[in-house]
């Protein structure tokens, strides 16, 4: 399953909506996706959104869609 991960680049600073970034990751479940991101980055993960069906197709058509591999 593909997950869209919303994150802040720093765990130290207070989160600001304007500084929220996203990446896409493939994992079997939400727990695996979260642990993979936490193990390989210093990001402050805000939200994991599972993508499937029309939502996934829409994201794949976007210019910023790139599956992140660690």
VEXBA-889702 format. One record per residue (C-alpha): x negated, y, z; residue number from 1. Coordinates in pm, whole numbers, always signed. Example, Ala and Ser with C-alpha at 12.3 -4.5 7.8 and 13.67 -1.06 7.14 Angstrom:
BEGIN
+--------+--------+--------+-----+
!      u !      v !      w !   i !
+--------+--------+--------+-----+
!  -1230 !   -450 !   +780 !   1 !
!  -1367 !   -106 !   +714 !   2 !
+--------+--------+--------+-----+
REM end
This chain:
BEGIN
+--------+--------+--------+-----+
!      u !      v !      w !   i !
+--------+--------+--------+-----+
!     +0 !     +0 !     +0 !   1 !
!   -117 !   +355 !    -71 !   2 !
!   -113 !   +612 !   +210 !   3 !
!   -143 !   +988 !   +186 !   4 !
!   -347 !  +1105 !   +484 !   5 !
!   -300 !  +1463 !   +603 !   6 !
!   -597 !  +1584 !   +806 !   7 !
!   -795 !  +1873 !   +948 !   8 !
!  -1170 !  +1866 !   +888 !   9 !
!  -1254 !  +1935 !  +1253 !  10 !
!  -1131 !  +1778 !  +1575 !  11 !
!  -1266 !  +2077 !  +1771 !  12 !
!  -1063 !  +2362 !  +1620 !  13 !
!   -691 !  +2403 !  +1671 !  14 !
!   -499 !  +2270 !  +1369 !  15 !
!   -368 !  +2529 !  +1122 !  16 !
!   -127 !  +2444 !   +846 !  17 !
!   -336 !  +2643 !   +599 !  18 !
!   -636 !  +2420 !   +668 !  19 !
!   -459 !  +2088 !   +618 !  20 !
!   -613 !  +1869 !   +350 !  21 !
!   -509 !  +1531 !   +215 !  22 !
!   -662 !  +1216 !    +75 !  23 !
!   -524 !   +889 !    -55 !  24 !
!   -627 !   +551 !    +81 !  25 !
!   -525 !   +193 !    +13 !  26 !
!   -460 !    -28 !   +315 !  27 !
!   -236 !   -316 !   +420 !  28 !
!    -63 !   -114 !   +691 !  29 !
!    -63 !   +220 !   +873 !  30 !
!   -287 !    +98 !  +1157 !  31 !
!   -553 !    -23 !   +913 !  32 !
!   -541 !   +305 !   +720 !  33 !
!   -580 !   +507 !  +1041 !  34 !
!   -869 !   +297 !  +1171 !  35 !
!  -1050 !   +316 !   +835 !  36 !
!  -1029 !   +695 !   +824 !  37 !
!  -1131 !   +732 !  +1189 !  38 !
!  -1426 !   +494 !  +1148 !  39 !
!  -1563 !   +670 !   +838 !  40 !
!  -1492 !  +1039 !   +901 !  41 !
!  -1480 !  +1306 !  +1171 !  42 !
!  -1135 !  +1418 !  +1054 !  43 !
!   -845 !  +1498 !  +1282 !  44 !
!   -567 !  +1293 !  +1122 !  45 !
!   -229 !  +1466 !  +1147 !  46 !
!     -1 !  +1229 !   +959 !  47 !
!     -4 !   +916 !   +744 !  48 !
!   +261 !   +900 !   +473 !  49 !
!   +321 !   +566 !   +302 !  50 !
!   +370 !   +612 !    -72 !  51 !
!   +567 !   +377 !   -292 !  52 !
!   +810 !   +391 !   -581 !  53 !
!   +891 !   +736 !   -718 !  54 !
!   +687 !   +915 !   -452 !  55 !
!   +374 !   +723 !   -551 !  56 !
!   +434 !   +783 !   -923 !  57 !
!   +475 !  +1155 !   -857 !  58 !
!   +150 !  +1178 !   -658 !  59 !
!    -41 !   +977 !   -921 !  60 !
!    +57 !  +1231 !  -1188 !  61 !
!    -92 !  +1517 !   -984 !  62 !
!   -434 !  +1658 !  -1069 !  63 !
!   -560 !  +1602 !   -713 !  64 !
!   -478 !  +1230 !   -695 !  65 !
!   -788 !  +1022 !   -636 !  66 !
!   -801 !   +707 !   -428 !  67 !
!  -1067 !   +744 !   -157 !  68 !
!  -1289 !   +445 !    -89 !  69 !
!  -1515 !   +417 !   +212 !  70 !
+--------+--------+--------+-----+
REM end
